[in-house]
Amino acid sequence: MFIQTENTPNADVSVFLVYRTLNNHLKALKFLPSRQILPQTLASPYVEYLTPRSTLAPPHPSPLAARLLNVDGIASVFYGPDFITITKSVDANWAHVKPEVFSLITEAVTSGEQIVNTTEHGSSMAGQGGSAPDSLAYDEKDSEVVGMIKELLETRIRPSIQDDGGDVDYCGFENGKVLLKLRGACRTCDSSTVTLKNGIESMLMHYIEEVQGVTQIVDEAELTSNEEFARFEEKLKERKTVNTVSPPTG
């Protein structure tokens, strides 16, 4: 058994081989264990944990996610059908946290541990995503336009986003705007706006004339995370500039 790691669009580095060295500015890593991650009976195509408490709460507690979020520097855990995406905090260094993350995932996969459990009662708490049925699933109450939007998202958009370590939720269609929420690596990716505008929006508007645009739904916690990352990157740029212009001493 092996675990293969892939860089996601959050990375500014080239594709690595198995067990590759990671770039310190990489925000998310996608792990590909050689087994199914989500239970076959799960209605949602993903489960996401944004807080330590959410890993223990119904309806989908996960002991592995609890251990991963207990690692200093890990910000979120995302499970796809057959992959795991780990996102770190902006100031964490992959060189410090990746060995422990890698070890925890390897141990869970090789032991045959149930990655995601399902409880019979309890509603999802804040910080746990994926408890609701698949938002792209067919609904007889949907209008013809909404049905076409969902079909395009399911067949043309979702595979690409899952390949990048994330997923997409359909949140509604209002005044010509398709409301979407990105998950996993795509949720915190710097290029998420480009993904929405140049990828999803252009395709939906090309095939469905009623669609006038796409709007990304972002939680307050995500806005805070993105702002923190922007400030962190700005500090790095300032430090590089100072190091470049500082005269030699001695």
Secondary structure by P-SEA (a helix, b strand, c coil): cbbbbbbccccccccccccccccccccbbbbbcccccccccccccbbbbccccccccccbbbaaaaaaaacccccbbbbcccbbbbbbcccccccccaaaaaaaaaaaaaaccccbbbbccccccccccccccccccccccccaaaaaaaaaaacccaaaaaaaccccccccccccbbbbbbccccccccaaaaaaaccaaaaaaaccccccbbbbbbcaaaaaaaaaaaaaaaaaaaaaaaaaaccccc
